[in-house]
Amino acid sequence: MTSSRYLAIAEELARELESMAPGSRVPSENEIAARFGVGRAASRSALQELERRLVVRRIQGAGTFVNRRIDYVISGSRPPSWHATVSAAGARPRAMVKAIDRTPLPPDVAAQSGLRRGAPMHRITREFYIDDLLASWVTEWVPVASVPELETALHVVDSLDAVLRQMGMVAPTRAWCRVGVDLPPADVVTGLRMESCQPAWRVESLSCDGEAGPPIMFSRTWTRLDAVRVVVEMDNRASDCGCPTRGRWQDHAQP
């Protein structure tokens, strides 16, 4: 067997996987080795090659699955809604609440958001899924005064954007966003069920109430690189919003 045999195996598997639904389980190393008459080293290298191409993804403790990477578009002219953005990309979104508590706003978030340090906030931790594959681990801060019954609402309605619009009577509008690629902290690696500490998208975003209203939500999201390609669309809206950070857009990396 030549050293490039695993590449030929990866090519054949990649063609087959194109017809399989995202989230479908991929044959194991043992199954691939038996099918192609190669050793475990070659079958493992073939799966690793597919992972490098983002054709498959490995989830710790679960296995390897067919992957579909979508364009996640961030724009000041689009609602700051995970559900709306993923749906617009032709995929199926889902969110799962991991924790909601009330806590004073931490200093680092206050400095970025323009919200008062120590203000009473809902802190929400959620998992986001694309086509039933875990994609993101997100922490969001929302003023308690905006939606006092947020805990109850989010256990009924998946979309925080929809809850804020319907119960808070506000119009969430993205005011500030910073995008980069970084190594996530250990708790996020565990939350995203990554095989190891691999780079991930880090997106921090502030939303205000409409074009000139006060800040109403700050989010810090870690997203697997094999789940989305972040696309930042710049616009020319004037930065005259009452929100102090309106107009600050940064796009640090796009692998």
Beta strands, then each sheet from edge to edge (+ up, - down):
strand 1: 56-59
strand 2: 63-66
strand 3: 70-75
strand 4: 93-104
strand 5: 120-130
strand 6: 133-143
strand 7: 172-182
strand 8: 200-209
strand 9: 215-224
strand 10: 228-233
strand 11: 248-251
sheet 1: 1+ 2-
sheet 2: 3+ 10+
sheet 3: 4+ 5- 6+ 9- 8+ 7- 11-
end
